Amino acid sequence: MSKVLHKTWFNFSEKEELRDSIIMSVLAFLIPLFLGKLIHLAFGAESLVTSNTQIIVGTIINSLLVVSAFNLTGFKRLWSIVMLPSIATICSGLLFGPFSMNMVWMMPAIWLGNFAFVYAYKYFFVYREFNYFLTGLFAVIIKVLIIFGVFSILNACGVFPKAAVDALKYSMGAVQAMTGIFGVFLGYLVVTSYKLR
């Protein structure tokens, strides 16, 4: 595992990797914390854009996960991009409204799902040089299986209030799949832009 985690697609210097690690960690926290609020302010509470805030934020975060798999080495550099988005989402309280605190139960599963997503990219694309989009599809499937699987187990144990179940089921299943796929495409654009430098 260590060998895979220390492999990168780009040969950055230590200084460049540290810079990218800091920038991506800051973005991983600030985007879920503030972007939803900015969207609400800009478009109003009832707009189509506002109703898809979770998809917009999730897509950007998944693209950051892809880029981190390409750029960063070791768990020490990856942990913040894996863990900070869900912490910021709960702190903002916007995406899940009154059910945000129920999401605390899901945080370890989201962290594990995010790590599996990054590791799949590192192993299959960066390390083994498989096709980018097939790797993306595989990474998304693994992430959704982990997150939705844990949600289903916790739901079966009665952890979530009944009023929250339908919204959380959609968020932990379909939305995770959509944002993962969109993030793969957005990540491709970002990674391609690195190649053009």
Order of alpha helices (4+ residues) and beta strands (2+ residues): alpha-alpha-alpha-alpha-alpha-alpha-alpha-alpha-alpha-alpha
